[in-house]
Amino acid sequence: MCQAKIILLHQDKSETIMEDVTHLKVEGEEVWLSRFFEPPTSIRATVKEADFLKHTVILVPLDGNWQE
């Protein structure tokens, strides 16, 4: 399977906020993340980088908050 790990990049550190992500959708300032059998979760962020070989996506928060 090819699920992705979502990493949130804070000022000088990174934090894995979600694993096994099957779908990522960007709508304006919202990034929607979905996993199997769970409702989608959104975060106000921008996509900084996606590494398809490592199955990782790095996000930078817009307001510093992570909400589910």
Gaussian input, Z-matrix of N, CA and C with variables (Angstrom, degrees):
# hf/3-21g

backbone

0 1
 N
 C     1     B1
 C     2     B2     1     A1
 N     3     B3     2     A2     1     D1
 C     4     B4     3     A3     2     D2
 C     5     B5     4     A4     3     D3
 N     6     B6     5     A5     4     D4
 C     7     B7     6     A6     5     D5
 C     8     B8     7     A7     6     D6
 N     9     B9     8     A8     7     D7
 C    10    B10     9     A9     8     D8
 C    11    B11    10    A10     9     D9
 N    12    B12    11    A11    10    D10
 C    13    B13    12    A12    11    D11
 C    14    B14    13    A13    12    D12
 N    15    B15    14    A14    13    D13
 C    16    B16    15    A15    14    D14
 C    17    B17    16    A16    15    D15
 N    18    B18    17    A17    16    D16
 C    19    B19    18    A18    17    D17
 C    20    B20    19    A19    18    D18
 N    21    B21    20    A20    19    D19
 C    22    B22    21    A21    20    D20
 C    23    B23    22    A22    21    D21
 N    24    B24    23    A23    22    D22
 C    25    B25    24    A24    23    D23
 C    26    B26    25    A25    24    D24
 N    27    B27    26    A26    25    D25
 C    28    B28    27    A27    26    D26
 C    29    B29    28    A28    27    D27
 N    30    B30    29    A29    28    D28
 C    31    B31    30    A30    29    D29
 C    32    B32    31    A31    30    D30
 N    33    B33    32    A32    31    D31
 C    34    B34    33    A33    32    D32
 C    35    B35    34    A34    33    D33
 N    36    B36    35    A35    34    D34
 C    37    B37    36    A36    35    D35
 C    38    B38    37    A37    36    D36
 N    39    B39    38    A38    37    D37
 C    40    B40    39    A39    38    D38
 C    41    B41    40    A40    39    D39
 N    42    B42    41    A41    40    D40
 C    43    B43    42    A42    41    D41
 C    44    B44    43    A43    42    D42
 N    45    B45    44    A44    43    D43
 C    46    B46    45    A45    44    D44
 C    47    B47    46    A46    45    D45
 N    48    B48    47    A47    46    D46
 C    49    B49    48    A48    47    D47
 C    50    B50    49    A49    48    D48
 N    51    B51    50    A50    49    D49
 C    52    B52    51    A51    50    D50
 C    53    B53    52    A52    51    D51
 N    54    B54    53    A53    52    D52
 C    55    B55    54    A54    53    D53
 C    56    B56    55    A55    54    D54
 N    57    B57    56    A56    55    D55
 C    58    B58    57    A57    56    D56
 C    59    B59    58    A58    57    D57
 N    60    B60    59    A59    58    D58
 C    61    B61    60    A60    59    D59
 C    62    B62    61    A61    60    D60
 N    63    B63    62    A62    61    D61
 C    64    B64    63    A63    62    D62
 C    65    B65    64    A64    63    D63
 N    66    B66    65    A65    64    D64
 C    67    B67    66    A66    65    D65
 C    68    B68    67    A67    66    D66
 N    69    B69    68    A68    67    D67
 C    70    B70    69    A69    68    D68
 C    71    B71    70    A70    69    D69
 N    72    B72    71    A71    70    D70
 C    73    B73    72    A72    71    D71
 C    74    B74    73    A73    72    D72
 N    75    B75    74    A74    73    D73
 C    76    B76    75    A75    74    D74
 C    77    B77    76    A76    75    D75
 N    78    B78    77    A77    76    D76
 C    79    B79    78    A78    77    D77
 C    80    B80    79    A79    78    D78
 N    81    B81    80    A80    79    D79
 C    82    B82    81    A81    80    D80
 C    83    B83    82    A82    81    D81
 N    84    B84    83    A83    82    D82
 C    85    B85    84    A84    83    D83
 C    86    B86    85    A85    84    D84
 N    87    B87    86    A86    85    D85
 C    88    B88    87    A87    86    D86
 C    89    B89    88    A88    87    D87
 N    90    B90    89    A89    88    D88
 C    91    B91    90    A90    89    D89
 C    92    B92    91    A91    90    D90
 N    93    B93    92    A92    91    D91
 C    94    B94    93    A93    92    D92
 C    95    B95    94    A94    93    D93
 N    96    B96    95    A95    94    D94
 C    97    B97    96    A96    95    D95
 C    98    B98    97    A97    96    D96
 N    99    B99    98    A98    97    D97
 C   100   B100    99    A99    98    D98
 C   101   B101   100   A100    99    D99
 N   102   B102   101   A101   100   D100
 C   103   B103   102   A102   101   D101
 C   104   B104   103   A103   102   D102
 N   105   B105   104   A104   103   D103
 C   106   B106   105   A105   104   D104
 C   107   B107   106   A106   105   D105
 N   108   B108   107   A107   106   D106
 C   109   B109   108   A108   107   D107
 C   110   B110   109   A109   108   D108
 N   111   B111   110   A110   109   D109
 C   112   B112   111   A111   110   D110
 C   113   B113   112   A112   111   D111
 N   114   B114   113   A113   112   D112
 C   115   B115   114   A114   113   D113
 C   116   B116   115   A115   114   D114
 N   117   B117   116   A116   115   D115
 C   118   B118   117   A117   116   D116
 C   119   B119   118   A118   117   D117
 N   120   B120   119   A119   118   D118
 C   121   B121   120   A120   119   D119
 C   122   B122   121   A121   120   D120
 N   123   B123   122   A122   121   D121
 C   124   B124   123   A123   122   D122
 C   125   B125   124   A124   123   D123
 N   126   B126   125   A125   124   D124
 C   127   B127   126   A126   125   D125
 C   128   B128   127   A127   126   D126
 N   129   B129   128   A128   127   D127
 C   130   B130   129   A129   128   D128
 C   131   B131   130   A130   129   D129
 N   132   B132   131   A131   130   D130
 C   133   B133   132   A132   131   D131
 C   134   B134   133   A133   132   D132
 N   135   B135   134   A134   133   D133
 C   136   B136   135   A135   134   D134
 C   137   B137   136   A136   135   D135
 N   138   B138   137   A137   136   D136
 C   139   B139   138   A138   137   D137
 C   140   B140   139   A139   138   D138
 N   141   B141   140   A140   139   D139
 C   142   B142   141   A141   140   D140
 C   143   B143   142   A142   141   D141
 N   144   B144   143   A143   142   D142
 C   145   B145   144   A144   143   D143
 C   146   B146   145   A145   144   D144
 N   147   B147   146   A146   145   D145
 C   148   B148   147   A147   146   D146
 C   149   B149   148   A148   147   D147
 N   150   B150   149   A149   148   D148
 C   151   B151   150   A150   149   D149
 C   152   B152   151   A151   150   D150
 N   153   B153   152   A152   151   D151
 C   154   B154   153   A153   152   D152
 C   155   B155   154   A154   153   D153
 N   156   B156   155   A155   154   D154
 C   157   B157   156   A156   155   D155
 C   158   B158   157   A157   156   D156
 N   159   B159   158   A158   157   D157
 C   160   B160   159   A159   158   D158
 C   161   B161   160   A160   159   D159
 N   162   B162   161   A161   160   D160
 C   163   B163   162   A162   161   D161
 C   164   B164   163   A163   162   D162
 N   165   B165   164   A164   163   D163
 C   166   B166   165   A165   164   D164
 C   167   B167   166   A166   165   D165
 N   168   B168   167   A167   166   D166
 C   169   B169   168   A168   167   D167
 C   170   B170   169   A169   168   D168
 N   171   B171   170   A170   169   D169
 C   172   B172   171   A171   170   D170
 C   173   B173   172   A172   171   D171
 N   174   B174   173   A173   172   D172
 C   175   B175   174   A174   173   D173
 C   176   B176   175   A175   174   D174
 N   177   B177   176   A176   175   D175
 C   178   B178   177   A177   176   D176
 C   179   B179   178   A178   177   D177
 N   180   B180   179   A179   178   D178
 C   181   B181   180   A180   179   D179
 C   182   B182   181   A181   180   D180
 N   183   B183   182   A182   181   D181
 C   184   B184   183   A183   182   D182
 C   185   B185   184   A184   183   D183
 N   186   B186   185   A185   184   D184
 C   187   B187   186   A186   185   D185
 C   188   B188   187   A187   186   D186
 N   189   B189   188   A188   187   D187
 C   190   B190   189   A189   188   D188
 C   191   B191   190   A190   189   D189
 N   192   B192   191   A191   190   D190
 C   193   B193   192   A192   191   D191
 C   194   B194   193   A193   192   D192
 N   195   B195   194   A194   193   D193
 C   196   B196   195   A195   194   D194
 C   197   B197   196   A196   195   D195
 N   198   B198   197   A197   196   D196
 C   199   B199   198   A198   197   D197
 C   200   B200   199   A199   198   D198
 N   201   B201   200   A200   199   D199
 C   202   B202   201   A201   200   D200
 C   203   B203   202   A202   201   D201

   B1=1.4496
   B2=1.5264
   B3=1.2931
   B4=1.4628
   B5=1.5269
   B6=1.2935
   B7=1.4549
   B8=1.5263
   B9=1.3351
   B10=1.4548
   B11=1.5182
   B12=1.3239
   B13=1.4599
   B14=1.5256
   B15=1.3406
   B16=1.4635
   B17=1.5175
   B18=1.3235
   B19=1.4672
   B20=1.5168
   B21=1.3367
   B22=1.4570
   B23=1.5199
   B24=1.3186
   B25=1.4563
   B26=1.5169
   B27=1.3370
   B28=1.4676
   B29=1.5230
   B30=1.2970
   B31=1.4654
   B32=1.5286
   B33=1.3082
   B34=1.4648
   B35=1.5264
   B36=1.3184
   B37=1.4630
   B38=1.5244
   B39=1.3124
   B40=1.4558
   B41=1.5175
   B42=1.3321
   B43=1.4608
   B44=1.5270
   B45=1.3121
   B46=1.4612
   B47=1.5166
   B48=1.3233
   B49=1.4640
   B50=1.5185
   B51=1.3370
   B52=1.4550
   B53=1.5288
   B54=1.3133
   B55=1.4566
   B56=1.5230
   B57=1.3093
   B58=1.4688
   B59=1.5287
   B60=1.3208
   B61=1.4620
   B62=1.5250
   B63=1.3254
   B64=1.4623
   B65=1.5219
   B66=1.3501
   B67=1.4596
   B68=1.5153
   B69=1.3330
   B70=1.4568
   B71=1.5177
   B72=1.3359
   B73=1.4657
   B74=1.5215
   B75=1.3228
   B76=1.4592
   B77=1.5204
   B78=1.3303
   B79=1.4667
   B80=1.5191
   B81=1.3214
   B82=1.4633
   B83=1.5152
   B84=1.3335
   B85=1.4629
   B86=1.5262
   B87=1.3172
   B88=1.4620
   B89=1.5214
   B90=1.3199
   B91=1.4559
   B92=1.5221
   B93=1.3281
   B94=1.4562
   B95=1.5176
   B96=1.3307
   B97=1.4569
   B98=1.5222
   B99=1.3300
   B100=1.4645
   B101=1.5201
   B102=1.3385
   B103=1.4633
   B104=1.5185
   B105=1.3379
   B106=1.4559
   B107=1.5248
   B108=1.3160
   B109=1.4651
   B110=1.5245
   B111=1.3335
   B112=1.4622
   B113=1.5240
   B114=1.3288
   B115=1.4659
   B116=1.5333
   B117=1.3312
   B118=1.4659
   B119=1.5277
   B120=1.3192
   B121=1.4584
   B122=1.5210
   B123=1.3251
   B124=1.4670
   B125=1.5177
   B126=1.3221
   B127=1.4625
   B128=1.5222
   B129=1.3260
   B130=1.4664
   B131=1.5182
   B132=1.3255
   B133=1.4607
   B134=1.5166
   B135=1.3201
   B136=1.4512
   B137=1.5248
   B138=1.3056
   B139=1.4621
   B140=1.5208
   B141=1.3174
   B142=1.4580
   B143=1.5219
   B144=1.3500
   B145=1.4581
   B146=1.5229
   B147=1.3211
   B148=1.4613
   B149=1.5198
   B150=1.3200
   B151=1.4658
   B152=1.5222
   B153=1.3097
   B154=1.4568
   B155=1.5228
   B156=1.3225
   B157=1.4632
   B158=1.5252
   B159=1.3384
   B160=1.4700
   B161=1.5291
   B162=1.3303
   B163=1.4748
   B164=1.5257
   B165=1.3344
   B166=1.4602
   B167=1.5180
   B168=1.3294
   B169=1.4626
   B170=1.5203
   B171=1.3276
   B172=1.4638
   B173=1.5198
   B174=1.3373
   B175=1.4627
   B176=1.5193
   B177=1.3296
   B178=1.4620
   B179=1.5208
   B180=1.3440
   B181=1.4733
   B182=1.5301
   B183=1.3257
   B184=1.4518
   B185=1.5237
   B186=1.3264
   B187=1.4652
   B188=1.5171
   B189=1.3090
   B190=1.4596
   B191=1.5041
   B192=1.3377
   B193=1.4598
   B194=1.5129
   B195=1.3064
   B196=1.4741
   B197=1.5153
   B198=1.3229
   B199=1.4632
   B200=1.5045
   B201=1.3387
   B202=1.4607
   B203=1.5070
   A1=109.03
   A2=115.33
   A3=120.08
   A4=111.82
   A5=117.31
   A6=119.76
   A7=108.53
   A8=114.83
   A9=120.58
   A10=111.54
   A11=113.95
   A12=122.84
   A13=106.19
   A14=116.63
   A15=121.92
   A16=108.40
   A17=115.29
   A18=121.92
   A19=107.82
   A20=115.87
   A21=121.70
   A22=107.42
   A23=116.37
   A24=122.34
   A25=108.82
   A26=116.06
   A27=121.38
   A28=107.24
   A29=118.50
   A30=122.08
   A31=112.86
   A32=117.99
   A33=119.75
   A34=112.51
   A35=117.04
   A36=120.12
   A37=109.68
   A38=115.35
   A39=120.02
   A40=109.29
   A41=115.25
   A42=121.81
   A43=109.20
   A44=116.29
   A45=119.85
   A46=107.62
   A47=116.15
   A48=119.38
   A49=112.53
   A50=117.27
   A51=119.32
   A52=109.28
   A53=115.55
   A54=121.15
   A55=109.20
   A56=116.10
   A57=122.96
   A58=112.72
   A59=116.88
   A60=122.00
   A61=108.82
   A62=115.68
   A63=121.12
   A64=113.20
   A65=117.55
   A66=120.27
   A67=109.03
   A68=116.53
   A69=122.93
   A70=107.31
   A71=115.74
   A72=121.11
   A73=108.54
   A74=116.85
   A75=122.11
   A76=108.72
   A77=115.65
   A78=122.18
   A79=107.88
   A80=116.60
   A81=120.34
   A82=110.61
   A83=116.20
   A84=121.23
   A85=112.55
   A86=117.77
   A87=122.19
   A88=110.58
   A89=116.08
   A90=122.06
   A91=106.10
   A92=116.64
   A93=122.67
   A94=109.52
   A95=116.25
   A96=122.67
   A97=109.08
   A98=116.04
   A99=120.67
   A100=110.47
   A101=114.00
   A102=122.60
   A103=107.65
   A104=115.88
   A105=119.86
   A106=111.10
   A107=116.35
   A108=124.28
   A109=114.28
   A110=118.00
   A111=121.99
   A112=108.76
   A113=117.51
   A114=119.07
   A115=109.91
   A116=117.62
   A117=120.51
   A118=111.83
   A119=115.30
   A120=124.04
   A121=107.48
   A122=116.83
   A123=118.55
   A124=110.81
   A125=114.01
   A126=121.92
   A127=107.13
   A128=116.09
   A129=120.41
   A130=107.24
   A131=115.93
   A132=120.51
   A133=110.25
   A134=114.27
   A135=121.32
   A136=108.26
   A137=115.75
   A138=120.50
   A139=107.82
   A140=116.16
   A141=121.15
   A142=110.66
   A143=116.28
   A144=119.70
   A145=109.92
   A146=116.18
   A147=122.66
   A148=107.53
   A149=116.84
   A150=122.37
   A151=107.45
   A152=116.86
   A153=121.60
   A154=112.50
   A155=118.20
   A156=120.16
   A157=111.63
   A158=116.20
   A159=120.61
   A160=112.11
   A161=117.08
   A162=122.63
   A163=111.23
   A164=116.48
   A165=121.23
   A166=110.47
   A167=114.65
   A168=122.03
   A169=106.56
   A170=116.54
   A171=121.44
   A172=108.23
   A173=115.50
   A174=122.66
   A175=110.03
   A176=116.21
   A177=122.99
   A178=106.85
   A179=117.45
   A180=119.10
   A181=111.85
   A182=116.28
   A183=121.52
   A184=112.07
   A185=116.61
   A186=119.30
   A187=112.97
   A188=117.71
   A189=121.02
   A190=114.37
   A191=118.12
   A192=120.79
   A193=110.97
   A194=116.04
   A195=122.94
   A196=106.51
   A197=116.77
   A198=120.61
   A199=109.16
   A200=115.41
   A201=120.66
   A202=108.68
   D1=156.60
   D2=-174.31
   D3=-123.67
   D4=51.81
   D5=176.71
   D6=-77.56
   D7=159.17
   D8=-176.42
   D9=-110.04
   D10=157.05
   D11=172.70
   D12=-103.71
   D13=132.44
   D14=-179.60
   D15=-103.42
   D16=125.22
   D17=-177.64
   D18=-116.40
   D19=128.98
   D20=177.68
   D21=-98.67
   D22=124.56
   D23=-177.92
   D24=-96.13
   D25=110.15
   D26=174.60
   D27=-87.00
   D28=-173.77
   D29=-175.09
   D30=-47.28
   D31=-55.83
   D32=-177.91
   D33=-132.57
   D34=14.07
   D35=179.51
   D36=-140.44
   D37=163.47
   D38=177.44
   D39=-124.87
   D40=152.25
   D41=-177.42
   D42=-140.45
   D43=128.13
   D44=174.45
   D45=-74.91
   D46=119.70
   D47=-176.70
   D48=-104.78
   D49=-18.38
   D50=179.72
   D51=-160.33
   D52=141.53
   D53=175.67
   D54=-122.24
   D55=166.92
   D56=178.19
   D57=59.93
   D58=36.82
   D59=178.99
   D60=-78.36
   D61=128.44
   D62=-177.53
   D63=-102.35
   D64=-17.58
   D65=-177.39
   D66=-150.53
   D67=135.83
   D68=176.32
   D69=-129.27
   D70=131.13
   D71=-178.67
   D72=-134.62
   D73=131.21
   D74=178.26
   D75=-103.27
   D76=124.33
   D77=176.11
   D78=-129.51
   D79=99.80
   D80=-178.26
   D81=62.83
   D82=-119.46
   D83=-179.88
   D84=-94.35
   D85=4.47
   D86=-179.25
   D87=-105.33
   D88=136.22
   D89=171.43
   D90=-111.84
   D91=119.83
   D92=-179.77
   D93=-97.42
   D94=131.16
   D95=-178.00
   D96=-121.52
   D97=134.42
   D98=-179.53
   D99=-128.13
   D100=145.16
   D101=172.45
   D102=-126.10
   D103=162.35
   D104=177.39
   D105=-55.31
   D106=134.41
   D107=170.91
   D108=61.86
   D109=22.43
   D110=177.28
   D111=-132.35
   D112=149.80
   D113=176.32
   D114=-69.29
   D115=153.65
   D116=179.29
   D117=-63.30
   D118=152.09
   D119=177.84
   D120=-121.40
   D121=143.21
   D122=179.01
   D123=-121.02
   D124=154.76
   D125=175.81
   D126=-143.24
   D127=140.50
   D128=174.71
   D129=-80.11
   D130=105.39
   D131=-175.35
   D132=-162.00
   D133=170.52
   D134=171.40
   D135=-118.30
   D136=152.57
   D137=177.44
   D138=-85.22
   D139=119.95
   D140=178.93
   D141=-88.74
   D142=-42.44
   D143=-175.05
   D144=-158.77
   D145=144.75
   D146=172.35
   D147=-127.20
   D148=122.59
   D149=178.46
   D150=-109.45
   D151=104.81
   D152=-174.62
   D153=-74.43
   D154=-24.09
   D155=176.58
   D156=-74.79
   D157=-36.29
   D158=179.84
   D159=-92.80
   D160=-6.71
   D161=-178.84
   D162=59.36
   D163=44.12
   D164=178.78
   D165=-125.04
   D166=147.65
   D167=173.76
   D168=-128.75
   D169=128.77
   D170=179.89
   D171=-104.21
   D172=125.57
   D173=178.41
   D174=-111.86
   D175=149.33
   D176=172.86
   D177=-116.93
   D178=119.67
   D179=-177.71
   D180=-67.93
   D181=145.44
   D182=178.97
   D183=-83.00
   D184=-34.52
   D185=-176.69
   D186=-121.56
   D187=6.02
   D188=178.18
   D189=81.69
   D190=-0.42
   D191=-176.97
   D192=-109.65
   D193=143.26
   D194=174.89
   D195=-116.12
   D196=117.21
   D197=-179.95
   D198=-127.85
   D199=141.75
   D200=174.44
   D201=-102.01

